[in-house]
Amino acid sequence: MARWLRRPLRTRVIGPVYDPARDRNSRGEAGPLADSLDAVVHLPRLDPTTLAM
């Protein structure tokens, strides 16, 4: 198994309100990627968002 699959999964999560002074609080960590996810999908596409009301 590849080494990167055994490393801890570190994720940066930014919600609807972002405070740069508290950037360190916007990170989460889980177990190894291979144990935390069933699949990894990369979609090389970027679309603009729309505000849903």
PDB file with one MODEL, atoms N, CA, C and O in Angstrom:
MODEL        1
ATOM      1  N   MET A   1       0.850  -1.177   0.000  1.00  0.00           N
ATOM      2  CA  MET A   1       0.000   0.000   0.000  1.00  0.00           C
ATOM      3  C   MET A   1       0.895   1.239   0.000  1.00  0.00           C
ATOM      4  O   MET A   1       1.938   1.262   0.652  1.00  0.00           O
ATOM      5  N   ALA A   2       0.478   2.259  -0.732  1.00  0.00           N
ATOM      6  CA  ALA A   2       1.245   3.496  -0.825  1.00  0.00           C
ATOM      7  C   ALA A   2       1.343   4.182   0.541  1.00  0.00           C
ATOM      8  O   ALA A   2       0.413   4.128   1.345  1.00  0.00           O
ATOM      9  N   ARG A   3       2.485   4.825   0.783  1.00  0.00           N
ATOM     10  CA  ARG A   3       2.711   5.490   2.062  1.00  0.00           C
ATOM     11  C   ARG A   3       1.685   6.577   2.353  1.00  0.00           C
ATOM     12  O   ARG A   3       1.270   6.740   3.501  1.00  0.00           O
ATOM     13  N   TRP A   4       1.264   7.331   1.320  1.00  0.00           N
ATOM     14  CA  TRP A   4       0.327   8.435   1.530  1.00  0.00           C
ATOM     15  C   TRP A   4      -1.040   7.933   1.981  1.00  0.00           C
ATOM     16  O   TRP A   4      -1.805   8.703   2.561  1.00  0.00           O
ATOM     17  N   LEU A   5      -1.371   6.672   1.734  1.00  0.00           N
ATOM     18  CA  LEU A   5      -2.635   6.114   2.206  1.00  0.00           C
ATOM     19  C   LEU A   5      -2.592   5.770   3.698  1.00  0.00           C
ATOM     20  O   LEU A   5      -3.638   5.646   4.335  1.00  0.00           O
ATOM     21  N   ARG A   6      -1.404   5.618   4.247  1.00  0.00           N
ATOM     22  CA  ARG A   6      -1.261   5.257   5.665  1.00  0.00           C
ATOM     23  C   ARG A   6      -1.091   6.469   6.573  1.00  0.00           C
ATOM     24  O   ARG A   6      -1.169   6.343   7.796  1.00  0.00           O
ATOM     25  N   ARG A   7      -0.857   7.648   5.983  1.00  0.00           N
ATOM     26  CA  ARG A   7      -0.685   8.865   6.783  1.00  0.00           C
ATOM     27  C   ARG A   7      -2.026   9.358   7.328  1.00  0.00           C
ATOM     28  O   ARG A   7      -3.072   9.045   6.760  1.00  0.00           O
ATOM     29  N   PRO A   8      -2.009  10.133   8.434  1.00  0.00           N
ATOM     30  CA  PRO A   8      -3.254  10.718   8.943  1.00  0.00           C
ATOM     31  C   PRO A   8      -3.879  11.649   7.896  1.00  0.00           C
ATOM     32  O   PRO A   8      -3.177  12.339   7.157  1.00  0.00           O
ATOM     33  N   LEU A   9      -5.186  11.648   7.856  1.00  0.00           N
ATOM     34  CA  LEU A   9      -5.924  12.510   6.932  1.00  0.00           C
ATOM     35  C   LEU A   9      -6.079  13.876   7.582  1.00  0.00           C
ATOM     36  O   LEU A   9      -6.745  14.005   8.610  1.00  0.00           O
ATOM     37  N   ARG A  10      -5.468  14.893   6.989  1.00  0.00           N
ATOM     38  CA  ARG A  10      -5.570  16.262   7.503  1.00  0.00           C
ATOM     39  C   ARG A  10      -6.400  17.074   6.516  1.00  0.00           C
ATOM     40  O   ARG A  10      -6.119  17.099   5.318  1.00  0.00           O
ATOM     41  N   THR A  11      -7.413  17.726   7.034  1.00  0.00           N
ATOM     42  CA  THR A  11      -8.345  18.456   6.188  1.00  0.00           C
ATOM     43  C   THR A  11      -8.508  19.881   6.685  1.00  0.00           C
ATOM     44  O   THR A  11      -8.565  20.125   7.891  1.00  0.00           O
ATOM     45  N   ARG A  12      -8.580  20.805   5.768  1.00  0.00           N
ATOM     46  CA  ARG A  12      -8.865  22.196   6.114  1.00  0.00           C
ATOM     47  C   ARG A  12     -10.328  22.443   5.777  1.00  0.00           C
ATOM     48  O   ARG A  12     -10.753  22.247   4.638  1.00  0.00           O
ATOM     49  N   VAL A  13     -11.095  22.873   6.774  1.00  0.00           N
ATOM     50  CA  VAL A  13     -12.528  23.074   6.607  1.00  0.00           C
ATOM     51  C   VAL A  13     -12.852  24.536   6.885  1.00  0.00           C
ATOM     52  O   VAL A  13     -12.581  25.052   7.969  1.00  0.00           O
ATOM     53  N   ILE A  14     -13.434  25.188   5.895  1.00  0.00           N
ATOM     54  CA  ILE A  14     -13.848  26.575   6.064  1.00  0.00           C
ATOM     55  C   ILE A  14     -15.343  26.634   5.832  1.00  0.00           C
ATOM     56  O   ILE A  14     -15.821  26.299   4.749  1.00  0.00           O
ATOM     57  N   GLY A  15     -16.080  27.056   6.839  1.00  0.00           N
ATOM     58  CA  GLY A  15     -17.534  27.145   6.749  1.00  0.00           C
ATOM     59  C   GLY A  15     -17.977  28.476   6.178  1.00  0.00           C
ATOM     60  O   GLY A  15     -17.183  29.172   5.545  1.00  0.00           O
ATOM     61  N   PRO A  16     -19.230  28.840   6.390  1.00  0.00           N
ATOM     62  CA  PRO A  16     -19.766  30.079   5.824  1.00  0.00           C
ATOM     63  C   PRO A  16     -19.156  31.343   6.429  1.00  0.00           C
ATOM     64  O   PRO A  16     -19.191  32.405   5.808  1.00  0.00           O
ATOM     65  N   VAL A  17     -18.603  31.236   7.626  1.00  0.00           N
ATOM     66  CA  VAL A  17     -17.958  32.383   8.266  1.00  0.00           C
ATOM     67  C   VAL A  17     -16.501  32.002   8.527  1.00  0.00           C
ATOM     68  O   VAL A  17     -16.224  31.021   9.217  1.00  0.00           O
ATOM     69  N   TYR A  18     -15.581  32.779   7.975  1.00  0.00           N
ATOM     70  CA  TYR A  18     -14.155  32.491   8.120  1.00  0.00           C
ATOM     71  C   TYR A  18     -13.461  33.649   8.807  1.00  0.00           C
ATOM     72  O   TYR A  18     -13.580  34.799   8.385  1.00  0.00           O
ATOM     73  N   ASP A  19     -12.736  33.338   9.866  1.00  0.00           N
ATOM     74  CA  ASP A  19     -11.967  34.336  10.606  1.00  0.00           C
ATOM     75  C   ASP A  19     -10.491  33.984  10.468  1.00  0.00           C
ATOM     76  O   ASP A  19     -10.050  33.004  11.068  1.00  0.00           O
ATOM     77  N   PRO A  20      -9.708  34.746   9.699  1.00  0.00           N
ATOM     78  CA  PRO A  20      -8.295  34.426   9.505  1.00  0.00           C
ATOM     79  C   PRO A  20      -7.509  34.331  10.814  1.00  0.00           C
ATOM     80  O   PRO A  20      -6.512  33.612  10.877  1.00  0.00           O
ATOM     81  N   ALA A  21      -7.938  35.038  11.851  1.00  0.00           N
ATOM     82  CA  ALA A  21      -7.240  34.988  13.135  1.00  0.00           C
ATOM     83  C   ALA A  21      -7.389  33.618  13.795  1.00  0.00           C
ATOM     84  O   ALA A  21      -6.580  33.255  14.649  1.00  0.00           O
ATOM     85  N   ARG A  22      -8.415  32.855  13.409  1.00  0.00           N
ATOM     86  CA  ARG A  22      -8.650  31.528  14.000  1.00  0.00           C
ATOM     87  C   ARG A  22      -8.416  30.418  12.970  1.00  0.00           C
ATOM     88  O   ARG A  22      -9.042  29.360  13.040  1.00  0.00           O
ATOM     89  N   ASP A  23      -7.517  30.663  12.018  1.00  0.00           N
ATOM     90  CA  ASP A  23      -7.276  29.711  10.936  1.00  0.00           C
ATOM     91  C   ASP A  23      -6.864  28.326  11.445  1.00  0.00           C
ATOM     92  O   ASP A  23      -7.261  27.320  10.856  1.00  0.00           O
ATOM     93  N   ARG A  24      -6.087  28.254  12.513  1.00  0.00           N
ATOM     94  CA  ARG A  24      -5.655  26.952  13.048  1.00  0.00           C
ATOM     95  C   ARG A  24      -6.832  26.104  13.509  1.00  0.00           C
ATOM     96  O   ARG A  24      -6.730  24.877  13.529  1.00  0.00           O
ATOM     97  N   ASN A  25      -7.947  26.728  13.879  1.00  0.00           N
ATOM     98  CA  ASN A  25      -9.134  26.001  14.313  1.00  0.00           C
ATOM     99  C   ASN A  25      -9.917  25.440  13.136  1.00  0.00           C
ATOM    100  O   ASN A  25     -10.891  24.715  13.337  1.00  0.00           O
ATOM    101  N   SER A  26      -9.513  25.760  11.917  1.00  0.00           N
ATOM    102  CA  SER A  26     -10.226  25.318  10.724  1.00  0.00           C
ATOM    103  C   SER A  26      -9.648  24.028  10.152  1.00  0.00           C
ATOM    104  O   SER A  26      -9.860  23.722   8.979  1.00  0.00           O
ATOM    105  N   ARG A  27      -8.934  23.287  10.954  1.00  0.00           N
ATOM    106  CA  ARG A  27      -8.300  22.054  10.474  1.00  0.00           C
ATOM    107  C   ARG A  27      -8.793  20.861  11.288  1.00  0.00           C
ATOM    108  O   ARG A  27      -9.018  20.957  12.494  1.00  0.00           O
ATOM    109  N   GLY A  28      -8.951  19.754  10.605  1.00  0.00           N
ATOM    110  CA  GLY A  28      -9.366  18.530  11.266  1.00  0.00           C
ATOM    111  C   GLY A  28      -8.436  17.397  10.895  1.00  0.00           C
ATOM    112  O   GLY A  28      -7.765  17.448   9.865  1.00  0.00           O
ATOM    113  N   GLU A  29      -8.394  16.382  11.725  1.00  0.00           N
ATOM    114  CA  GLU A  29      -7.522  15.245  11.456  1.00  0.00           C
ATOM    115  C   GLU A  29      -8.266  13.958  11.769  1.00  0.00           C
ATOM    116  O   GLU A  29      -8.965  13.864  12.778  1.00  0.00           O
ATOM    117  N   ALA A  30      -8.113  12.980  10.912  1.00  0.00           N
ATOM    118  CA  ALA A  30      -8.735  11.662  11.097  1.00  0.00           C
ATOM    119  C   ALA A  30      -7.647  10.607  10.993  1.00  0.00           C
ATOM    120  O   ALA A  30      -6.464  10.927  10.874  1.00  0.00           O
ATOM    121  N   GLY A  31      -8.051   9.367  11.037  1.00  0.00           N
ATOM    122  CA  GLY A  31      -7.100   8.261  10.920  1.00  0.00           C
ATOM    123  C   GLY A  31      -6.501   8.200   9.523  1.00  0.00           C
ATOM    124  O   GLY A  31      -6.710   9.116   8.728  1.00  0.00           O
ATOM    125  N   PRO A  32      -5.774   7.161   9.214  1.00  0.00           N
ATOM    126  CA  PRO A  32      -5.182   7.035   7.879  1.00  0.00           C
ATOM    127  C   PRO A  32      -6.243   7.123   6.783  1.00  0.00           C
ATOM    128  O   PRO A  32      -7.379   6.686   6.969  1.00  0.00           O
ATOM    129  N   LEU A  33      -5.870   7.680   5.662  1.00  0.00           N
ATOM    130  CA  LEU A  33      -6.787   7.862   4.546  1.00  0.00           C
ATOM    131  C   LEU A  33      -7.436   6.543   4.129  1.00  0.00           C
ATOM    132  O   LEU A  33      -8.636   6.507   3.855  1.00  0.00           O
ATOM    133  N   ALA A  34      -6.672   5.481   4.077  1.00  0.00           N
ATOM    134  CA  ALA A  34      -7.209   4.186   3.665  1.00  0.00           C
ATOM    135  C   ALA A  34      -8.290   3.680   4.620  1.00  0.00           C
ATOM    136  O   ALA A  34      -9.161   2.917   4.202  1.00  0.00           O
ATOM    137  N   ASP A  35      -8.256   4.086   5.895  1.00  0.00           N
ATOM    138  CA  ASP A  35      -9.265   3.668   6.870  1.00  0.00           C
ATOM    139  C   ASP A  35     -10.422   4.661   6.967  1.00  0.00           C
ATOM    140  O   ASP A  35     -11.492   4.310   7.464  1.00  0.00           O
ATOM    141  N   SER A  36     -10.224   5.890   6.502  1.00  0.00           N
ATOM    142  CA  SER A  36     -11.212   6.950   6.679  1.00  0.00           C
ATOM    143  C   SER A  36     -12.169   7.111   5.502  1.00  0.00           C
ATOM    144  O   SER A  36     -13.292   7.585   5.675  1.00  0.00           O
ATOM    145  N   LEU A  37     -11.737   6.723   4.317  1.00  0.00           N
ATOM    146  CA  LEU A  37     -12.544   6.928   3.116  1.00  0.00           C
ATOM    147  C   LEU A  37     -12.724   5.621   2.352  1.00  0.00           C
ATOM    148  O   LEU A  37     -11.868   4.737   2.392  1.00  0.00           O
ATOM    149  N   ASP A  38     -13.852   5.515   1.658  1.00  0.00           N
ATOM    150  CA  ASP A  38     -14.083   4.360   0.789  1.00  0.00           C
ATOM    151  C   ASP A  38     -13.536   4.599  -0.607  1.00  0.00           C
ATOM    152  O   ASP A  38     -13.126   3.657  -1.285  1.00  0.00           O
ATOM    153  N   ALA A  39     -13.527   5.857  -1.042  1.00  0.00           N
ATOM    154  CA  ALA A  39     -13.055   6.184  -2.389  1.00  0.00           C
ATOM    155  C   ALA A  39     -12.508   7.606  -2.411  1.00  0.00           C
ATOM    156  O   ALA A  39     -12.912   8.456  -1.618  1.00  0.00           O
ATOM    157  N   VAL A  40     -11.592   7.843  -3.321  1.00  0.00           N
ATOM    158  CA  VAL A  40     -11.067   9.180  -3.564  1.00  0.00           C
ATOM    159  C   VAL A  40     -11.340   9.480  -5.035  1.00  0.00           C
ATOM    160  O   VAL A  40     -10.898   8.756  -5.926  1.00  0.00           O
ATOM    161  N   VAL A  41     -12.077  10.561  -5.266  1.00  0.00           N
ATOM    162  CA  VAL A  41     -12.453  10.929  -6.629  1.00  0.00           C
ATOM    163  C   VAL A  41     -11.938  12.333  -6.918  1.00  0.00           C
ATOM    164  O   VAL A  41     -12.159  13.255  -6.133  1.00  0.00           O
ATOM    165  N   HIS A  42     -11.264  12.488  -8.026  1.00  0.00           N
ATOM    166  CA  HIS A  42     -10.779  13.804  -8.439  1.00  0.00           C
ATOM    167  C   HIS A  42     -11.516  14.193  -9.712  1.00  0.00           C
ATOM    168  O   HIS A  42     -11.431  13.495 -10.722  1.00  0.00           O
ATOM    169  N   LEU A  43     -12.238  15.303  -9.663  1.00  0.00           N
ATOM    170  CA  LEU A  43     -12.948  15.820 -10.827  1.00  0.00           C
ATOM    171  C   LEU A  43     -12.291  17.128 -11.244  1.00  0.00           C
ATOM    172  O   LEU A  43     -12.482  18.145 -10.578  1.00  0.00           O
ATOM    173  N   PRO A  44     -11.531  17.128 -12.316  1.00  0.00           N
ATOM    174  CA  PRO A  44     -10.809  18.341 -12.728  1.00  0.00           C
ATOM    175  C   PRO A  44     -11.737  19.356 -13.399  1.00  0.00           C
ATOM    176  O   PRO A  44     -11.580  19.660 -14.582  1.00  0.00           O
ATOM    177  N   ARG A  45     -12.695  19.871 -12.649  1.00  0.00           N
ATOM    178  CA  ARG A  45     -13.670  20.810 -13.199  1.00  0.00           C
ATOM    179  C   ARG A  45     -14.046  21.806 -12.112  1.00  0.00           C
ATOM    180  O   ARG A  45     -14.190  21.428 -10.950  1.00  0.00           O
ATOM    181  N   LEU A  46     -14.203  23.050 -12.469  1.00  0.00           N
ATOM    182  CA  LEU A  46     -14.568  24.083 -11.522  1.00  0.00           C
ATOM    183  C   LEU A  46     -15.713  24.886 -12.101  1.00  0.00           C
ATOM    184  O   LEU A  46     -15.616  25.410 -13.210  1.00  0.00           O
ATOM    185  N   ASP A  47     -16.794  24.980 -11.352  1.00  0.00           N
ATOM    186  CA  ASP A  47     -17.979  25.728 -11.788  1.00  0.00           C
ATOM    187  C   ASP A  47     -18.279  26.828 -10.778  1.00  0.00           C
ATOM    188  O   ASP A  47     -17.977  26.679  -9.594  1.00  0.00           O
ATOM    189  N   PRO A  48     -18.868  27.927 -11.232  1.00  0.00           N
ATOM    190  CA  PRO A  48     -19.244  28.974 -10.284  1.00  0.00           C
ATOM    191  C   PRO A  48     -20.399  28.501  -9.414  1.00  0.00           C
ATOM    192  O   PRO A  48     -21.212  27.681  -9.839  1.00  0.00           O
ATOM    193  N   THR A  49     -20.463  29.015  -8.214  1.00  0.00           N
ATOM    194  CA  THR A  49     -21.555  28.659  -7.306  1.00  0.00           C
ATOM    195  C   THR A  49     -22.714  29.622  -7.504  1.00  0.00           C
ATOM    196  O   THR A  49     -22.542  30.726  -8.021  1.00  0.00           O
ATOM    197  N   THR A  50     -23.892  29.192  -7.088  1.00  0.00           N
ATOM    198  CA  THR A  50     -25.069  30.064  -7.131  1.00  0.00           C
ATOM    199  C   THR A  50     -25.676  30.097  -5.739  1.00  0.00           C
ATOM    200  O   THR A  50     -25.681  29.093  -5.026  1.00  0.00           O
ATOM    201  N   LEU A  51     -26.180  31.243  -5.366  1.00  0.00           N
ATOM    202  CA  LEU A  51     -26.787  31.416  -4.062  1.00  0.00           C
ATOM    203  C   LEU A  51     -28.188  30.819  -4.079  1.00  0.00           C
ATOM    204  O   LEU A  51     -29.034  31.248  -4.863  1.00  0.00           O
ATOM    205  N   ALA A  52     -28.438  29.837  -3.222  1.00  0.00           N
ATOM    206  CA  ALA A  52     -29.762  29.213  -3.149  1.00  0.00           C
ATOM    207  C   ALA A  52     -30.537  29.851  -1.990  1.00  0.00           C
ATOM    208  O   ALA A  52     -30.072  29.870  -0.851  1.00  0.00           O
ATOM    209  N   MET A  53     -31.701  30.361  -2.298  1.00  0.00           N
ATOM    210  CA  MET A  53     -32.517  30.990  -1.256  1.00  0.00           C
ATOM    211  C   MET A  53     -33.826  30.293  -1.122  1.00  0.00           C
ATOM    212  O   MET A  53     -34.649  30.681  -0.293  1.00  0.00           O
TER     213      MET A  53
ENDMDL
END
